[in-house]
Amino acid sequence: MAVSLARKPVPPHRIAASLLFARTFDERPQLLRGIRGGAPIIIIDIGDRIMLDEVALAWQRILFGDDDKLDGISIVDRNDSTPEIHFMIVKEPPKPQVRASNGDITLEELSMARPIIAISPAAKSHLPDVLIRAATERINFPTLDLATIAQIIRIVTGKTIRQPIDANIVERTTLADLVVAVRYDRTPAECVAELRRLSMAKENLKASRELALVDLHGIEEARTWAEAAISDIKAWRDGRIPWSQVPSGIALSGPPGCGKTTFAAVFCREAGLHMVAATLAKWQSSGEAHLGHLLRAMRQDFEEARANVPSCVFIDEIDSFPSRSGVTHSHRDYVVEVVNALLAEVDGIKGRDGVVVIGASNEITRCEPALLRAGRLEKIVTIGLPSAVELELMFRVRLKSDLAQEDLATIVELTTGMVGADVERIVKDARRFARQADDRAMTLSDLRNAIVRPEVRPTEQRWRHCVHEAAHLLVDVILFGPDGVLATMASIGRAGGRSVRTIDPGRFFGTPDDYRRRLQVILAGRAGEECLLGSVSHGAGGEPGLGSDLEEATQLASAMVTRLGLAGTGYLTYFGRSQNVRDELAFAEIREAIGRELSDAAMAAEILVRAHRRALEAVARLLLSSGRASGADVAEVLRGRGSDRTARRVDPLRAHGLAGSERSWSAKDSPTAREPN
């Protein structure tokens, strides 16, 4: 079919739409004959919105020339030799009354035996059911290919392209890229060069973050789900199983930076899924925050997914859709309608064949429970902090060939408790350090410098930090064992030291005593400072922005009182799913119960550190001299084998001029030493 184009410059994306639409009917000559002499029912799905807009402008001219001018839904009155034609272009999912009206019009046209052409992103959700059932031809609109791009360049520039276009460039070229690269004032070679530049920019961006599922460590359960889903999606594509047998909904829960978004992107790439990324904030910002604007934006994202199956809708921060039963404020109706709309989309009322839905949250317990039930986001995967082995694997993946022969044990130790996003940032910073230092090869020191701030603390302050972390470590080992716990004194971020546990204690069964022991560990730093230094610092209390010990302990005690039923028979009440401790503290009885739990735990921690005062001081000295101490080191000290080793070393307190002040640290007489009940 010949395409008539004006001599003046024509946008390349308009030419693309015309060429591809013309090709669609050139490859099906019977359709055009049928339109002129019969009554075919033709449905065309065009998932690309830009392409759909351009086809809507060009299709009539391509088929019938420039004589007829049509807008909206109408009938074309032609000469006696050509039947009337009904056409329908639906760009947005219609409201129920509009869909019903379109169905009535379709029935009328069918009864008159008129040809019908219907164009939409996805027929199932945009067009009347009766039209879909009556369709004699279903067409998926073709995508850009090498021949079409070459023809577009020839039409726009007026010159034939002399050099072949790389297939990878074609694969990554969009309609928007054509507008940027292909211009009438350029030669074909310049157009191709610009397309190559745009393609390389995409490739570089992709390569900088491109990982495979096998490269994702610390999320084994999610990875297992993804591998099974990819296998089943392939079986569905081959027609061997229905979509109902494909695992198509998962909710990921974990701390910020643990890889939830990266997992979704990698899974979509390996499964060959079109990815639609969404958040409640994105939907709200689509208009003026009116409910109708939000719901329309939500609907459009799901329609885009349905128009590009197989696809995936990734919804980040799904805890933004809270439990409807817990919403009590004045805007409750608004929130409930938003949640209901999401449930309807995820549930597949409009059809979810070929669409996977992935949700991600830092606090999955705040989500609407109906969103997590079977048939929606039915698989819930909790992602924790990576182990030492997983951290090293994360570093190796991102370092690639750099530092291949180096031992990363010290780096892993410093980053214990961090997540994948931290690892990525550290490696990026280390590469920058090496690049700015005469573009030399990266060294282990570059990695360390990307983690640890230069040490500028006064000795007195550093000693206080050592005492604080030593107390955490000591009490943790005494109550939960030495495996998988470590304290370091490196200045990382705003913290001057930290004590972390990477292995769940085997003795934790969720009993009141278990939680109270956990409270003792959290408050031990405070008790250690009081024991050895005679006072506590704000680091043991509520210094803003650090997630302080007191904040963490209060949150845990609040959970014991309000949700877990672990604060005694006098407080056996469930106060709801809310995790807003500030709201819970508004109730006097809750404040009283939380205060009692914290006071009891603080007293027990103080008794415990005073009972092991010499061990506490030995561990603190070890931290001051070497900058680290493990659970095994503490166990050795407690067994009495660490004292001589510590004594034989240069006394770090004397070396720093602090030995004379030791008397003031023990000025208070400690109570009779005893183990806490």
BELWOZI-V533867 format. One record per pair of residues at least 12 apart in sequence whose C-alpha atoms are under 8 Angstrom apart, sorted by the first residue. I is the first residue (numbers start at 0). J is the second residue. Records with the same first field share a line. If there is no record, write none. Layout:
# BELWOZI-V533867
I->J  J
This chain:
# BELWOZI-V533867
0->21  22  24  25
1->21
2->17  18  21  61
3->61
8->155  183
9->155
10->178
11->151  152  155  174  177  178  181  182
12->50  53  174  175  177  178
13->53  54  57
14->151
15->143  147  148  151  174
16->50  53  54  57
17->53  54  57  58  61
18->147
19->140  141  142  143  147
20->54  58  61  140
21->61  62
23->140  141
31->62
34->82  84  114
35->80  81  82
36->81  82
37->82  113  114
38->112  113  114  115
39->113  114  115  134  135  136
40->114  115  116  130  133  134  135  136
41->114  115  116  117  134  135  136  137  138
42->116  117  118  122  131  134  136  137  138
43->116  117  118  119  122  137  138  139  140
44->118  119  120  121  122  137  138  139  140  306
45->118  119  120  121  139  140  306
46->119  120  121  303  306  307
47->120
48->120
49->174
50->174
51->90  119  120
55->88
71->87  88
72->85  86  87  88
73->85  86  87
74->86
82->113  114
83->113  114
84->113  114  115  116
85->108  113  114  115  116
86->115  116  117
87->115  116  117  118
88->117  118  119
89->117  118  119  120  125  126
90->119  120  125
91->125  299
92->124  125  298  299  302
93->125
98->125  126  127
99->127
101->126  127
102->127  128  129  130
105->127  129  130
106->129
120->302  303  306
121->302  305  306
123->349  350
124->302  349  350
143->169  172  173
144->169  170
145->164  166  169
148->169
152->181  187  190
153->187
155->181  182  183
156->181  182  183  184  185  186  187
157->183
158->186  187
159->187
160->187  188
161->187  188
162->188
164->191
168->194  195  198
171->198  201
172->194  198
176->194  197
177->194
180->193  194
181->193
209->265
210->265
211->265  269
212->262  265  266  269
214->393  396
215->262  393
216->385  389  390  392  393
217->382  383  384  385  386  389
218->382
220->380
221->251  380
224->246
225->266
227->246
228->245  246  247
229->269  270
231->244  245  246
232->245  270
242->352  353
243->352
246->355
247->354  355  356  376
248->355  356  357  374  375  376  377  378
249->356  357  358  375  376  377  378  379  380
250->357  358  359  360  371  376  377  378  379  380
251->357  358  359  360  363  379  380  381  382
252->359  360  361  362  363  379  380  381  382
253->360  361  362  381  382  383
254->361  382  383  384
255->361
256->418  419  420  421
257->382  383  384  418  419  420
258->418  419  420
259->359
260->315  359
263->313  357
267->310  311
271->309  310
272->308  309  310  311
273->304  307  308  309  310  311
274->304  310  311  312  313
275->300  303  304  310  311  312  313
276->312  313  314  315
277->300  312  313  314  315
278->314  315  316  317
279->316  317  319  320
282->294  296  297
283->296
290->333  337
294->337  340
297->341
298->344
300->312
301->344
304->354
305->350  351  352  353  354
308->352  353  354
309->353  354  355
310->353  354  355
311->354  355  356  357
312->354  355  356  357
313->356  357  358  359
314->356  357  358  359
315->358  359  360
316->358  359  360  361
317->358  359  360  363  366
318->360  361  362  363  364  365  366  367
319->366
320->334  337  338  366  367
321->338  365  366  367
322->365  366  367  368
323->335  338  367
325->575  576  577
338->367
342->369  370  375
345->375
346->374  375
356->375  376
357->376
358->376
364->576
365->576  577  578
384->416  417  418  501
385->415  416  417  418  501
386->415  501  502
387->411  412  415  501
390->411  414  415  418  419  422
391->407  408  411
393->419  422
394->422  423  426
397->423  426
398->426
401->440  441
402->441  442  443
405->443
410->446  447
413->450  487  489
414->450
415->499  501
416->499  500  501
425->446  449  450
426->446  449
428->446  449
429->441  445  446  448  449
430->445
432->445
433->445
450->491
451->489  490  491  492
452->489  490  491  492
453->490
454->489  490
458->655
459->657
461->495  623
462->619  623
463->528  532
464->488  495  496
465->488  496  619  620  622  623
466->524  527  528  531  615  616  619
467->523  524  525  527  528  539
468->486  487  496  497  498  524  619
469->486  524  527  615  616  618  619  622
470->523  524  526  527  608  615
471->498  520  521  522  523  524
472->484  485  486  498  520  629  630  633
473->608  614  615  618  630  633
474->519  520  523  604  607  608
475->520
476->630  633  634
478->516
479->504  505  506  507
480->504  630
481->629  630  631  633  634
482->502  504  630  631
483->500  501  502  503  630
484->498  499  500  501  502  629  630
485->498  499  500  627  628  629  630
486->498  499  622  627  628  629
487->622  626  627  628
488->622  623  626  627
489->626
493->545
494->545
510->565
511->565  566
514->559
515->596  600
516->600
518->552  555  556  597  600  601
519->600  601  603  604
520->604
521->548  549  551  552
522->539  548  549  552  600  601  604
523->601  604  605  608
524->539
525->539  540
526->601  604  605  608
527->605  608  615
530->605  608  609  612  664  665  667  669
531->612  616  664  665
532->663  664  665
533->663  664  665  666  667
552->597
553->593  597
554->580
556->593  596  597
557->580  583  589  593
558->578
560->572  589  592  593
561->573  574  575  583  589
562->574  575  576
566->592  596
570->592
603->675
604->675
606->670  672  673  674  675
607->672  673  674  675
609->669  670  672
610->671  672  673  674
614->633  636  637
617->636  641  642  645
618->632  633  636
620->645  650  651  652
621->645
623->651
624->651
